[in-house]
Amino acid sequence: MLDILREYWPMLLVGQYPNGPLGGLALTLILAALGLALSLPLALLIAIARVSPFRWIALSSRALVNVVRGMPLLMLIFWAYFAVPKLTGEAVSGFWTLICALVIYESAYLSEVIRSGIEAIPKGQIEASRSLGVGYWTTMRKVVLPQALFNVLPSMTSQFVSTIKETSLGYVISVNELTFAANQVNNLVLTQPLQVFGILAIIYFLVCFSLSRSVAWLDQWVRRTRAMPA
């Protein structure tokens, strides 16, 4: 296992870069970060729609979230793989196909995280703001959302950990992320699949465990900050 890691660690870390496309763990982290960052604005809109006082908006957004959350991510990847080129009229790389699928998928899950943060804000704050003549959208923008997003920061970071693992499904459309890179190494080694995929499991564990510990620290920091007197 150490011999494999010593010889092929650049492929697992950055793919064929700089002599070829970026891949491996570096691309996995980029995919996860970009997918989560692009889904955040959409998730924010869906979360606001979920708590909207207009019933038809709330019901429509709820239906959208339930439909997306009820689908396997792999199905969304296949849909994006075939639908995005037809919608754009141009060939789309596997990278952007996976990003599109991740944005749709993560928006649904992230919107529920944000919605829970919004609903956790005491109603008295909203009522006090409205009683001062502040409009609904201004109340949401200046009173509710800053507190809600701060409170759910650990959960949003935890979602990033989940997204890292979900990027492994990009393997099925030949996105050169970590799992795909490990399979390339396995094709070169041929006779040691247990060792190669054991290394893959260890890498995922180390990355996700480190981020999970960061989430735990962040959660404690948020709790301490919220407990401080104003």
Z-matrix of the N, CA and C atoms (Angstrom, degrees):
N
C 1 1.470
C 2 1.532 1 110.87
N 3 1.334 2 115.50 1 -41.43
C 4 1.468 3 119.26 2 179.26
C 5 1.522 4 111.44 3 -66.46
N 6 1.340 5 116.25 4 -35.55
C 7 1.463 6 119.95 5 177.90
C 8 1.526 7 110.85 6 -64.63
N 9 1.324 8 116.90 7 -41.33
C 10 1.464 9 121.09 8 178.41
C 11 1.523 10 110.18 9 -63.96
N 12 1.333 11 115.58 10 -45.04
C 13 1.461 12 120.02 11 -179.10
C 14 1.522 13 111.27 12 -64.49
N 15 1.328 14 115.93 13 -39.43
C 16 1.461 15 120.49 14 -179.23
C 17 1.533 16 111.26 15 -65.09
N 18 1.330 17 116.35 16 -37.54
C 19 1.467 18 120.04 17 -175.46
C 20 1.524 19 113.00 18 -84.68
N 21 1.334 20 116.39 19 -34.66
C 22 1.470 21 119.14 20 -170.63
C 23 1.531 22 113.41 21 -115.33
N 24 1.327 23 118.39 22 12.04
C 25 1.462 24 118.83 23 -178.75
C 26 1.527 25 113.80 24 -60.06
N 27 1.378 26 119.99 25 -34.28
C 28 1.475 27 116.98 26 177.41
C 29 1.523 28 112.91 27 -62.12
N 30 1.352 29 116.99 28 -37.14
C 31 1.462 30 119.76 29 178.89
C 32 1.518 31 111.26 30 -66.62
N 33 1.318 32 117.12 31 -38.66
C 34 1.459 33 120.31 32 178.49
C 35 1.527 34 111.76 33 -71.17
N 36 1.315 35 116.28 34 -29.62
C 37 1.458 36 120.34 35 -176.03
C 38 1.524 37 112.33 36 -84.58
N 39 1.344 38 117.31 37 -50.74
C 40 1.480 39 120.69 38 -174.59
C 41 1.524 40 113.45 39 -130.62
N 42 1.328 41 118.19 40 12.40
C 43 1.460 42 120.19 41 -179.51
C 44 1.520 43 111.49 42 70.13
N 45 1.325 44 116.95 43 -133.69
C 46 1.462 45 122.12 44 -178.61
C 47 1.525 46 112.50 45 -94.47
N 48 1.300 47 117.48 46 4.55
C 49 1.463 48 122.02 47 -179.80
C 50 1.541 49 109.69 48 -66.04
N 51 1.364 50 119.19 49 138.27
C 52 1.476 51 129.78 50 9.45
C 53 1.532 52 113.89 51 -94.23
N 54 1.336 53 117.59 52 3.80
C 55 1.467 54 120.53 53 -179.33
C 56 1.520 55 112.74 54 -88.67
N 57 1.309 56 116.53 55 -1.08
C 58 1.448 57 122.04 56 -179.61
C 59 1.515 58 110.01 57 -160.52
N 60 1.327 59 117.02 58 -165.65
C 61 1.474 60 119.58 59 -178.28
C 62 1.525 61 112.47 60 -67.87
N 63 1.309 62 115.47 61 149.42
C 64 1.461 63 121.78 62 176.15
C 65 1.522 64 109.33 63 -66.44
N 66 1.316 65 116.67 64 142.18
C 67 1.459 66 119.83 65 -179.90
C 68 1.512 67 111.08 66 -157.51
N 69 1.341 68 116.07 67 -157.30
C 70 1.446 69 121.50 68 176.69
C 71 1.517 70 114.53 69 64.09
N 72 1.326 71 115.88 70 -148.98
C 73 1.459 72 121.75 71 -177.83
C 74 1.522 73 112.15 72 -61.64
N 75 1.327 74 117.18 73 -36.60
C 76 1.465 75 120.69 74 -179.96
C 77 1.522 76 110.60 75 -60.34
N 78 1.320 77 117.39 76 -44.78
C 79 1.466 78 120.57 77 -179.94
C 80 1.524 79 110.89 78 -69.61
N 81 1.325 80 117.17 79 -35.52
C 82 1.469 81 120.66 80 176.74
C 83 1.525 82 111.13 81 -58.62
N 84 1.333 83 116.37 82 -46.82
C 85 1.464 84 120.50 83 179.83
C 86 1.522 85 111.53 84 -66.71
N 87 1.332 86 116.98 85 -37.41
C 88 1.469 87 120.75 86 177.96
C 89 1.524 88 110.21 87 -64.95
N 90 1.330 89 116.45 88 -45.00
C 91 1.469 90 120.88 89 178.89
C 92 1.526 91 111.17 90 -59.65
N 93 1.330 92 116.46 91 -45.58
C 94 1.466 93 120.50 92 -178.54
C 95 1.526 94 111.19 93 -65.44
N 96 1.323 95 116.73 94 -45.56
C 97 1.464 96 120.78 95 -178.31
C 98 1.527 97 110.91 96 -66.49
N 99 1.329 98 116.51 97 -44.26
C 100 1.463 99 120.22 98 -178.42
C 101 1.525 100 110.87 99 -68.61
N 102 1.323 101 116.86 100 -41.52
C 103 1.467 102 120.14 101 178.80
C 104 1.510 103 111.78 102 -61.31
N 105 1.343 104 116.41 103 -42.57
C 106 1.464 105 119.97 104 -179.51
C 107 1.527 106 111.40 105 -70.92
N 108 1.338 107 116.70 106 -39.72
C 109 1.467 108 120.11 107 -179.20
C 110 1.532 109 111.28 108 -65.69
N 111 1.330 110 116.99 109 -41.36
C 112 1.468 111 120.26 110 -179.46
C 113 1.525 112 111.92 111 -73.57
N 114 1.323 113 117.04 112 -27.21
C 115 1.470 114 119.32 113 179.99
C 116 1.523 115 112.25 114 -81.28
N 117 1.334 116 117.88 115 -19.04
C 118 1.464 117 120.63 116 -175.92
C 119 1.531 118 113.38 117 -60.36
N 120 1.357 119 119.87 118 -48.75
C 121 1.472 120 118.19 119 178.80
C 122 1.523 121 112.71 120 -60.63
N 123 1.340 122 116.30 121 -41.28
C 124 1.459 123 119.77 122 179.00
C 125 1.523 124 110.99 123 -66.03
N 126 1.328 125 116.53 124 -41.18
C 127 1.469 126 120.20 125 177.98
C 128 1.523 127 111.14 126 -63.18
N 129 1.318 128 116.53 127 -36.29
C 130 1.464 129 121.02 128 179.36
C 131 1.527 130 110.43 129 -64.17
N 132 1.320 131 116.46 130 -43.99
C 133 1.470 132 120.81 131 178.18
C 134 1.527 133 111.45 132 -63.75
N 135 1.329 134 116.19 133 -42.34
C 136 1.465 135 119.57 134 -179.96
C 137 1.527 136 110.24 135 -65.70
N 138 1.339 137 116.82 136 -40.71
C 139 1.470 138 119.96 137 179.70
C 140 1.527 139 111.21 138 -63.31
N 141 1.330 140 116.94 139 -41.62
C 142 1.462 141 120.36 140 177.82
C 143 1.523 142 110.26 141 -64.35
N 144 1.349 143 115.55 142 -39.19
C 145 1.463 144 119.38 143 177.76
C 146 1.524 145 111.45 144 -65.12
N 147 1.340 146 116.71 145 -34.30
C 148 1.468 147 120.58 146 -179.23
C 149 1.525 148 112.46 147 -64.92
N 150 1.340 149 117.12 148 -29.98
C 151 1.470 150 120.10 149 -179.56
C 152 1.531 151 110.89 150 -104.82
N 153 1.321 152 115.97 151 14.57
C 154 1.464 153 120.02 152 -178.35
C 155 1.533 154 110.92 153 -64.92
N 156 1.331 155 117.60 154 144.69
C 157 1.468 156 119.61 155 176.10
C 158 1.529 157 112.40 156 -72.71
N 159 1.340 158 116.48 157 -13.77
C 160 1.462 159 120.30 158 177.57
C 161 1.528 160 109.05 159 -84.64
N 162 1.296 161 116.43 160 116.23
C 163 1.460 162 122.02 161 -170.24
C 164 1.522 163 112.57 162 -60.89
N 165 1.323 164 117.55 163 -41.56
C 166 1.461 165 119.59 164 -175.94
C 167 1.527 166 112.14 165 -68.10
N 168 1.331 167 116.25 166 -31.84
C 169 1.466 168 119.98 167 176.14
C 170 1.523 169 109.88 168 -69.58
N 171 1.330 170 116.45 169 -44.84
C 172 1.460 171 120.58 170 -179.55
C 173 1.528 172 111.52 171 -62.96
N 174 1.343 173 116.71 172 -42.57
C 175 1.460 174 120.26 173 -179.15
C 176 1.531 175 111.65 174 -68.46
N 177 1.337 176 116.75 175 -39.37
C 178 1.469 177 120.30 176 179.52
C 179 1.531 178 111.53 177 -64.44
N 180 1.335 179 115.85 178 -44.45
C 181 1.465 180 119.45 179 179.46
C 182 1.524 181 110.88 180 -67.46
N 183 1.329 182 116.58 181 -35.67
C 184 1.468 183 119.87 182 177.87
C 185 1.524 184 110.72 183 -64.62
N 186 1.331 185 116.55 184 -42.18
C 187 1.464 186 120.47 185 178.21
C 188 1.521 187 111.06 186 -62.70
N 189 1.341 188 116.25 187 -41.88
C 190 1.466 189 120.66 188 178.75
C 191 1.527 190 111.26 189 -60.41
N 192 1.321 191 116.36 190 -46.54
C 193 1.465 192 120.76 191 -179.36
C 194 1.523 193 110.74 192 -63.03
N 195 1.317 194 117.14 193 -44.18
C 196 1.463 195 120.49 194 -177.75
C 197 1.525 196 111.75 195 -65.74
N 198 1.340 197 116.52 196 -37.86
C 199 1.467 198 119.72 197 178.70
C 200 1.515 199 110.84 198 -65.19
N 201 1.338 200 116.96 199 -47.44
C 202 1.467 201 120.24 200 -178.18
C 203 1.520 202 110.92 201 -66.36
N 204 1.333 203 117.27 202 -42.72
C 205 1.467 204 120.28 203 -179.42
C 206 1.520 205 111.75 204 -68.49
N 207 1.324 206 116.93 205 -21.10
C 208 1.455 207 120.59 206 178.76
C 209 1.513 208 113.42 207 -84.18
N 210 1.321 209 117.73 208 -3.98
C 211 1.464 210 122.19 209 -178.96
C 212 1.523 211 110.68 210 -101.05
N 213 1.326 212 117.20 211 143.80
C 214 1.469 213 119.05 212 170.15
C 215 1.531 214 110.01 213 -68.69
N 216 1.311 215 116.79 214 143.96
C 217 1.457 216 120.22 215 178.02
C 218 1.518 217 111.41 216 -59.91
N 219 1.324 218 116.57 217 -33.87
C 220 1.468 219 120.09 218 179.87
C 221 1.520 220 111.39 219 -59.98
N 222 1.340 221 117.04 220 -37.69
C 223 1.459 222 120.25 221 177.88
C 224 1.525 223 111.20 222 -65.64
N 225 1.333 224 116.68 223 -41.01
C 226 1.459 225 119.80 224 177.62
C 227 1.530 226 111.57 225 -63.81
N 228 1.335 227 116.34 226 -36.26
C 229 1.460 228 119.88 227 177.76
C 230 1.524 229 110.26 228 -63.69
N 231 1.327 230 117.12 229 -44.12
C 232 1.466 231 120.08 230 178.53
C 233 1.522 232 111.05 231 -64.68
N 234 1.331 233 117.57 232 -41.81
C 235 1.457 234 120.27 233 177.79
C 236 1.523 235 111.22 234 -61.21
N 237 1.326 236 115.63 235 -45.44
C 238 1.466 237 119.49 236 178.71
C 239 1.528 238 110.64 237 -63.02
N 240 1.323 239 116.05 238 -38.05
C 241 1.467 240 121.04 239 -177.85
C 242 1.521 241 111.52 240 -61.41
N 243 1.339 242 116.49 241 -38.15
C 244 1.460 243 120.07 242 -178.46
C 245 1.524 244 113.28 243 -95.61
N 246 1.348 245 117.30 244 -29.99
C 247 1.464 246 119.97 245 -173.68
C 248 1.525 247 113.43 246 -85.35
N 249 1.339 248 117.64 247 -40.05
C 250 1.465 249 120.19 248 -175.33
C 251 1.527 250 112.31 249 -59.55
N 252 1.356 251 120.27 250 -44.95
C 253 1.476 252 118.79 251 177.00
C 254 1.524 253 113.02 252 -61.67
N 255 1.330 254 117.20 253 -34.53
C 256 1.468 255 119.59 254 178.51
C 257 1.528 256 111.36 255 -69.69
N 258 1.330 257 116.68 256 -37.50
C 259 1.462 258 120.44 257 -179.62
C 260 1.528 259 111.95 258 -72.34
N 261 1.318 260 116.53 259 -36.91
C 262 1.471 261 120.65 260 -177.71
C 263 1.517 262 113.00 261 -89.79
N 264 1.334 263 116.19 262 -21.72
C 265 1.458 264 119.48 263 -177.50
C 266 1.510 265 113.35 264 77.38
N 267 1.325 266 117.12 265 9.03
C 268 1.455 267 121.47 266 -178.93
C 269 1.531 268 109.75 267 -135.17
N 270 1.324 269 114.58 268 156.61
C 271 1.464 270 119.42 269 176.14
C 272 1.529 271 109.08 270 -69.06
N 273 1.314 272 116.05 271 135.90
C 274 1.461 273 121.88 272 -178.67
C 275 1.523 274 107.86 273 -118.13
N 276 1.326 275 116.30 274 134.73
C 277 1.463 276 120.76 275 -179.03
C 278 1.522 277 110.43 276 -68.03
N 279 1.336 278 114.82 277 160.22
C 280 1.457 279 119.72 278 176.98
C 281 1.514 280 112.12 279 -60.37
N 282 1.327 281 116.89 280 -33.51
C 283 1.471 282 121.30 281 178.92
C 284 1.521 283 110.55 282 -57.44
N 285 1.337 284 117.14 283 -52.63
C 286 1.460 285 120.67 284 -176.90
C 287 1.522 286 111.97 285 -74.08
N 288 1.332 287 116.50 286 -27.62
C 289 1.460 288 119.28 287 173.75
C 290 1.525 289 110.45 288 -62.59
N 291 1.334 290 115.87 289 -45.73
C 292 1.460 291 120.21 290 178.67
C 293 1.521 292 111.23 291 -66.08
N 294 1.321 293 117.37 292 -38.28
C 295 1.465 294 120.64 293 177.46
C 296 1.527 295 110.16 294 -60.62
N 297 1.325 296 117.40 295 -44.98
C 298 1.471 297 120.76 296 179.27
C 299 1.523 298 111.08 297 -58.94
N 300 1.333 299 116.53 298 -44.94
C 301 1.464 300 120.38 299 179.88
C 302 1.527 301 110.92 300 -65.35
N 303 1.322 302 117.09 301 -41.96
C 304 1.462 303 120.87 302 179.79
C 305 1.524 304 111.67 303 -64.59
N 306 1.330 305 117.00 304 -40.20
C 307 1.461 306 120.31 305 -179.41
C 308 1.526 307 110.42 306 -62.36
N 309 1.330 308 117.02 307 -45.17
C 310 1.470 309 120.36 308 179.13
C 311 1.529 310 110.49 309 -63.11
N 312 1.316 311 115.63 310 -46.56
C 313 1.465 312 121.44 311 -176.08
C 314 1.529 313 111.58 312 -67.20
N 315 1.328 314 116.10 313 -48.79
C 316 1.458 315 120.11 314 -177.32
C 317 1.523 316 112.25 315 -70.16
N 318 1.324 317 117.54 316 -29.33
C 319 1.466 318 120.41 317 178.24
C 320 1.523 319 110.80 318 -60.27
N 321 1.335 320 116.15 319 -40.73
C 322 1.463 321 119.88 320 -179.61
C 323 1.526 322 111.28 321 -65.79
N 324 1.325 323 116.26 322 -45.50
C 325 1.466 324 119.69 323 -178.22
C 326 1.528 325 111.45 324 -72.13
N 327 1.320 326 116.13 325 -41.60
C 328 1.460 327 120.06 326 -178.87
C 329 1.525 328 111.24 327 -67.44
N 330 1.318 329 117.00 328 -32.53
C 331 1.467 330 120.12 329 179.19
C 332 1.525 331 111.04 330 -64.10
N 333 1.339 332 117.12 331 -34.52
C 334 1.457 333 120.22 332 177.99
C 335 1.530 334 110.93 333 -69.78
N 336 1.322 335 116.62 334 -35.05
C 337 1.464 336 120.76 335 176.35
C 338 1.527 337 109.73 336 -63.27
N 339 1.346 338 116.19 337 -47.43
C 340 1.463 339 120.70 338 -179.25
C 341 1.518 340 110.83 339 -66.56
N 342 1.332 341 117.00 340 -39.56
C 343 1.468 342 120.41 341 179.03
C 344 1.519 343 110.69 342 -60.15
N 345 1.333 344 116.78 343 -41.87
C 346 1.465 345 119.10 344 179.29
C 347 1.525 346 110.72 345 -63.41
N 348 1.334 347 116.79 346 -35.34
C 349 1.458 348 120.27 347 176.47
C 350 1.517 349 112.27 348 -67.00
N 351 1.321 350 116.39 349 -39.63
C 352 1.470 351 120.55 350 178.42
C 353 1.526 352 110.68 351 -64.58
N 354 1.320 353 116.24 352 -45.39
C 355 1.460 354 119.98 353 -176.90
C 356 1.526 355 112.39 354 -71.51
N 357 1.343 356 116.77 355 -16.55
C 358 1.472 357 120.04 356 178.30
C 359 1.526 358 112.58 357 -81.18
N 360 1.332 359 116.72 358 -13.59
C 361 1.464 360 119.94 359 178.02
C 362 1.535 361 109.04 360 -69.66
N 363 1.321 362 118.89 361 130.27
C 364 1.473 363 120.66 362 -179.80
C 365 1.527 364 112.14 363 -55.21
N 366 1.312 365 115.51 364 134.02
C 367 1.465 366 120.89 365 -179.49
C 368 1.525 367 111.91 366 -60.30
N 369 1.330 368 115.55 367 -27.88
C 370 1.461 369 119.10 368 -178.64
C 371 1.516 370 112.31 369 -61.34
N 372 1.327 371 117.60 370 -33.70
C 373 1.466 372 120.39 371 179.03
C 374 1.531 373 110.50 372 -65.66
N 375 1.331 374 115.50 373 -42.10
C 376 1.464 375 119.75 374 179.37
C 377 1.526 376 110.31 375 -66.63
N 378 1.330 377 116.29 376 -43.56
C 379 1.462 378 120.35 377 -179.63
C 380 1.523 379 111.05 378 -64.75
N 381 1.336 380 116.40 379 -38.13
C 382 1.464 381 119.87 380 178.95
C 383 1.524 382 110.80 381 -65.34
N 384 1.317 383 115.72 382 -41.02
C 385 1.459 384 119.76 383 178.88
C 386 1.530 385 111.27 384 -65.04
N 387 1.316 386 115.91 385 -43.97
C 388 1.468 387 119.14 386 -179.79
C 389 1.522 388 111.54 387 -67.80
N 390 1.342 389 117.11 388 -32.67
C 391 1.461 390 120.22 389 179.93
C 392 1.525 391 111.70 390 -68.83
N 393 1.333 392 116.36 391 -22.49
C 394 1.468 393 121.13 392 177.21
C 395 1.523 394 112.01 393 -84.47
N 396 1.322 395 115.95 394 2.44
C 397 1.452 396 119.77 395 177.55
C 398 1.521 397 114.01 396 90.46
N 399 1.324 398 116.66 397 9.90
C 400 1.465 399 120.22 398 178.80
C 401 1.525 400 108.72 399 -79.95
N 402 1.327 401 117.53 400 134.12
C 403 1.455 402 122.36 401 -178.07
C 404 1.516 403 112.90 402 -68.81
N 405 1.328 404 115.25 403 167.17
C 406 1.465 405 121.08 404 -176.86
C 407 1.529 406 111.61 405 -60.78
N 408 1.338 407 116.65 406 -50.23
C 409 1.461 408 120.17 407 -176.35
C 410 1.532 409 112.07 408 -67.32
N 411 1.329 410 116.37 409 -36.43
C 412 1.463 411 119.46 410 177.41
C 413 1.528 412 110.49 411 -67.12
N 414 1.328 413 116.27 412 -38.55
C 415 1.464 414 120.60 413 176.47
C 416 1.517 415 111.02 414 -61.70
N 417 1.335 416 116.13 415 -43.93
C 418 1.455 417 120.13 416 178.77
C 419 1.527 418 110.89 417 -63.32
N 420 1.318 419 116.03 418 -42.89
C 421 1.469 420 121.06 419 -173.16
C 422 1.526 421 112.15 420 -74.35
N 423 1.333 422 117.70 421 -38.04
C 424 1.457 423 120.26 422 -172.89
C 425 1.524 424 115.08 423 -104.53
N 426 1.318 425 116.86 424 -20.26
C 427 1.470 426 119.60 425 -176.74
C 428 1.530 427 111.65 426 -111.09
N 429 1.323 428 116.44 427 -51.17
C 430 1.461 429 120.53 428 -170.60
C 431 1.525 430 112.57 429 -82.51
N 432 1.325 431 117.21 430 -55.34
C 433 1.468 432 120.41 431 -172.14
C 434 1.528 433 114.16 432 -61.88
N 435 1.346 434 119.76 433 -43.04
C 436 1.474 435 117.51 434 178.70
C 437 1.525 436 112.83 435 -56.78
N 438 1.330 437 116.69 436 -42.54
C 439 1.468 438 119.80 437 179.32
C 440 1.522 439 111.36 438 -70.84
N 441 1.338 440 116.57 439 -42.00
C 442 1.465 441 120.67 440 -176.85
C 443 1.525 442 111.12 441 -64.13
N 444 1.329 443 117.07 442 -45.29
C 445 1.462 444 120.51 443 -178.99
C 446 1.525 445 111.23 444 -65.90
N 447 1.325 446 116.54 445 -37.06
C 448 1.465 447 119.82 446 177.57
C 449 1.529 448 110.96 447 -65.00
N 450 1.327 449 116.39 448 -41.72
C 451 1.461 450 120.37 449 -176.64
C 452 1.522 451 112.41 450 -68.69
N 453 1.342 452 117.12 451 -32.65
C 454 1.471 453 120.01 452 -177.09
C 455 1.527 454 111.89 453 -96.34
N 456 1.316 455 117.40 454 11.03
C 457 1.462 456 120.65 455 179.99
C 458 1.534 457 112.35 456 -55.97
N 459 1.336 458 120.17 457 -44.21
C 460 1.476 459 119.07 458 176.68
C 461 1.530 460 112.86 459 -60.84
N 462 1.324 461 116.70 460 -39.78
C 463 1.465 462 119.91 461 179.80
C 464 1.525 463 111.25 462 -66.67
N 465 1.320 464 116.78 463 -37.11
C 466 1.459 465 120.41 464 177.64
C 467 1.523 466 110.65 465 -66.65
N 468 1.331 467 116.25 466 -38.66
C 469 1.464 468 119.86 467 176.76
C 470 1.522 469 110.79 468 -66.91
N 471 1.318 470 116.44 469 -37.75
C 472 1.460 471 120.67 470 176.63
C 473 1.528 472 111.00 471 -63.03
N 474 1.321 473 116.12 472 -35.32
C 475 1.465 474 120.16 473 177.41
C 476 1.526 475 110.81 474 -64.49
N 477 1.323 476 116.46 475 -30.96
C 478 1.467 477 120.73 476 176.83
C 479 1.529 478 110.07 477 -63.67
N 480 1.328 479 116.97 478 -38.62
C 481 1.461 480 121.21 479 177.34
C 482 1.533 481 109.94 480 -62.13
N 483 1.329 482 116.83 481 -43.18
C 484 1.467 483 120.52 482 178.25
C 485 1.518 484 111.29 483 -63.91
N 486 1.329 485 116.03 484 -38.41
C 487 1.462 486 120.12 485 -178.83
C 488 1.524 487 111.06 486 -65.13
N 489 1.326 488 117.32 487 -35.86
C 490 1.473 489 120.58 488 177.30
C 491 1.520 490 110.00 489 -57.52
N 492 1.325 491 117.28 490 -44.03
C 493 1.462 492 120.51 491 179.88
C 494 1.530 493 111.37 492 -70.27
N 495 1.320 494 117.01 493 -34.23
C 496 1.461 495 120.56 494 -178.93
C 497 1.529 496 112.58 495 -69.72
N 498 1.330 497 117.68 496 -25.28
C 499 1.470 498 119.69 497 179.25
C 500 1.519 499 112.00 498 -63.89
N 501 1.341 500 117.72 499 -18.55
C 502 1.468 501 120.24 500 179.86
C 503 1.528 502 111.91 501 -62.00
N 504 1.347 503 117.00 502 -21.69
C 505 1.460 504 120.05 503 178.01
C 506 1.528 505 112.21 504 -70.55
N 507 1.334 506 116.54 505 -13.17
C 508 1.459 507 119.30 506 174.54
C 509 1.518 508 112.35 507 -62.76
N 510 1.323 509 116.19 508 -14.58
C 511 1.460 510 121.49 509 177.51
C 512 1.526 511 111.61 510 -56.11
N 513 1.341 512 117.10 511 -35.35
C 514 1.475 513 120.18 512 -174.04
C 515 1.524 514 112.37 513 -70.97
N 516 1.349 515 117.80 514 -19.03
C 517 1.465 516 120.22 515 176.70
C 518 1.532 517 110.16 516 -114.26
N 519 1.322 518 115.65 517 23.22
C 520 1.465 519 123.37 518 172.64
C 521 1.528 520 113.90 519 63.88
N 522 1.312 521 116.82 520 34.37
C 523 1.466 522 120.11 521 171.27
C 524 1.527 523 106.83 522 -79.94
N 525 1.316 524 116.80 523 129.54
C 526 1.460 525 121.42 524 -170.61
C 527 1.529 526 111.97 525 -81.07
N 528 1.347 527 115.66 526 53.81
C 529 1.464 528 119.16 527 177.40
C 530 1.526 529 109.47 528 -85.33
N 531 1.313 530 117.59 529 -166.62
C 532 1.455 531 121.72 530 -170.54
C 533 1.527 532 112.98 531 -61.97
N 534 1.330 533 117.57 532 -44.90
C 535 1.462 534 120.39 533 -179.47
C 536 1.524 535 111.36 534 -64.92
N 537 1.326 536 116.61 535 -40.90
C 538 1.455 537 120.76 536 177.94
C 539 1.527 538 110.44 537 -63.77
N 540 1.333 539 116.48 538 -41.36
C 541 1.462 540 120.87 539 178.62
C 542 1.526 541 110.46 540 -63.72
N 543 1.331 542 117.44 541 -40.05
C 544 1.461 543 120.63 542 178.18
C 545 1.522 544 110.85 543 -63.95
N 546 1.321 545 116.69 544 -37.60
C 547 1.463 546 119.45 545 177.63
C 548 1.528 547 111.37 546 -66.92
N 549 1.339 548 116.69 547 -35.57
C 550 1.459 549 119.73 548 175.06
C 551 1.526 550 110.63 549 -62.83
N 552 1.319 551 116.36 550 -42.57
C 553 1.464 552 120.34 551 176.84
C 554 1.523 553 109.80 552 -62.01
N 555 1.323 554 117.52 553 -41.56
C 556 1.461 555 121.43 554 179.25
C 557 1.524 556 111.33 555 -61.87
N 558 1.334 557 117.32 556 -37.10
C 559 1.462 558 120.88 557 178.13
C 560 1.522 559 111.76 558 -67.94
N 561 1.334 560 115.69 559 -28.46
C 562 1.467 561 119.41 560 178.17
C 563 1.526 562 111.35 561 -79.64
N 564 1.324 563 116.05 562 -37.63
C 565 1.465 564 120.08 563 -178.05
C 566 1.523 565 111.51 564 -80.11
N 567 1.345 566 116.01 565 -40.28
C 568 1.466 567 125.24 566 174.19
C 569 1.534 568 114.41 567 72.85
N 570 1.290 569 119.34 568 -48.07
C 571 1.470 570 121.12 569 -169.15
C 572 1.526 571 114.37 570 -104.59
N 573 1.335 572 117.32 571 6.51
C 574 1.469 573 118.71 572 -176.48
C 575 1.537 574 111.80 573 -133.43
N 576 1.320 575 117.49 574 56.63
C 577 1.476 576 119.14 575 -178.26
C 578 1.523 577 113.50 576 -65.15
N 579 1.351 578 117.61 577 -35.11
C 580 1.462 579 119.72 578 179.88
C 581 1.521 580 111.18 579 -63.50
N 582 1.317 581 116.57 580 -40.33
C 583 1.458 582 120.48 581 -179.96
C 584 1.526 583 111.09 582 -68.48
N 585 1.345 584 116.18 583 -43.29
C 586 1.462 585 120.45 584 -177.97
C 587 1.523 586 110.89 585 -63.42
N 588 1.335 587 116.27 586 -49.31
C 589 1.466 588 118.83 587 -177.39
C 590 1.525 589 111.38 588 -78.41
N 591 1.318 590 116.94 589 -17.56
C 592 1.462 591 119.75 590 169.03
C 593 1.517 592 111.01 591 -67.16
N 594 1.337 593 115.82 592 -42.82
C 595 1.468 594 120.42 593 175.05
C 596 1.527 595 110.22 594 -60.88
N 597 1.331 596 116.63 595 -41.65
C 598 1.470 597 121.11 596 178.54
C 599 1.533 598 110.66 597 -59.31
N 600 1.325 599 116.11 598 -45.63
C 601 1.475 600 120.15 599 179.81
C 602 1.520 601 111.22 600 -62.96
N 603 1.318 602 116.63 601 -39.98
C 604 1.464 603 120.34 602 179.82
C 605 1.527 604 111.13 603 -64.89
N 606 1.340 605 116.30 604 -41.45
C 607 1.468 606 120.06 605 179.52
C 608 1.529 607 110.32 606 -62.52
N 609 1.348 608 116.62 607 -47.23
C 610 1.466 609 119.74 608 178.66
C 611 1.527 610 110.62 609 -60.38
N 612 1.339 611 116.07 610 -41.39
C 613 1.466 612 119.52 611 -179.15
C 614 1.526 613 110.94 612 -63.23
N 615 1.326 614 116.79 613 -46.90
C 616 1.460 615 120.17 614 -177.82
C 617 1.520 616 111.72 615 -62.25
N 618 1.335 617 116.90 616 -43.58
C 619 1.463 618 120.86 617 -179.35
C 620 1.525 619 110.71 618 -66.21
N 621 1.339 620 116.14 619 -49.09
C 622 1.470 621 119.73 620 -176.25
C 623 1.523 622 111.73 621 -70.41
N 624 1.344 623 117.27 622 -36.49
C 625 1.468 624 119.99 623 178.50
C 626 1.528 625 110.64 624 -65.58
N 627 1.343 626 116.29 625 -42.05
C 628 1.464 627 120.08 626 179.04
C 629 1.518 628 110.97 627 -62.20
N 630 1.318 629 116.25 628 -43.41
C 631 1.466 630 119.84 629 179.38
C 632 1.529 631 110.79 630 -68.97
N 633 1.322 632 117.39 631 -35.41
C 634 1.464 633 120.28 632 178.22
C 635 1.528 634 111.36 633 -64.22
N 636 1.328 635 116.70 634 -38.49
C 637 1.456 636 120.08 635 176.05
C 638 1.528 637 110.49 636 -65.28
N 639 1.330 638 115.68 637 -36.43
C 640 1.468 639 119.98 638 176.60
C 641 1.526 640 110.71 639 -64.73
N 642 1.345 641 115.84 640 -37.84
C 643 1.465 642 120.00 641 177.28
C 644 1.521 643 110.45 642 -63.68
N 645 1.342 644 116.95 643 -41.90
C 646 1.467 645 120.46 644 179.19
C 647 1.529 646 110.87 645 -62.53
N 648 1.344 647 116.15 646 -41.82
C 649 1.465 648 119.51 647 177.64
C 650 1.528 649 110.76 648 -64.82
N 651 1.334 650 115.75 649 -41.52
C 652 1.464 651 120.23 650 -179.54
C 653 1.522 652 111.13 651 -64.77
N 654 1.325 653 116.37 652 -38.36
C 655 1.465 654 120.45 653 178.37
C 656 1.525 655 110.90 654 -63.26
N 657 1.320 656 117.32 655 -42.32
C 658 1.464 657 120.60 656 177.53
C 659 1.525 658 111.57 657 -64.75
N 660 1.337 659 116.21 658 -39.11
C 661 1.462 660 120.19 659 178.94
C 662 1.531 661 111.08 660 -64.49
N 663 1.325 662 116.35 661 -41.83
C 664 1.471 663 120.04 662 178.11
C 665 1.518 664 110.45 663 -63.66
N 666 1.339 665 116.78 664 -41.79
C 667 1.469 666 120.10 665 179.97
C 668 1.534 667 110.89 666 -64.19
N 669 1.331 668 116.28 667 -42.10
C 670 1.468 669 119.31 668 178.72
C 671 1.523 670 111.69 669 -65.32
N 672 1.335 671 115.75 670 -39.76
C 673 1.462 672 120.26 671 -179.12
C 674 1.526 673 110.48 672 -66.19
N 675 1.333 674 116.30 673 -41.10
C 676 1.460 675 119.69 674 179.62
C 677 1.518 676 111.91 675 -67.23
N 678 1.346 677 116.91 676 -28.25
C 679 1.466 678 120.59 677 -178.80
C 680 1.497 679 113.02 678 -80.42
N 681 1.366 680 117.50 679 -12.84
C 682 1.460 681 119.76 680 -179.32
C 683 1.509 682 110.88 681 -69.75
N 684 1.312 683 118.50 682 141.38
C 685 1.459 684 121.03 683 176.93
C 686 1.516 685 110.84 684 -67.39
N 687 1.309 686 116.87 685 145.45
C 688 1.465 687 121.56 686 -179.67
C 689 1.514 688 110.00 687 -69.28
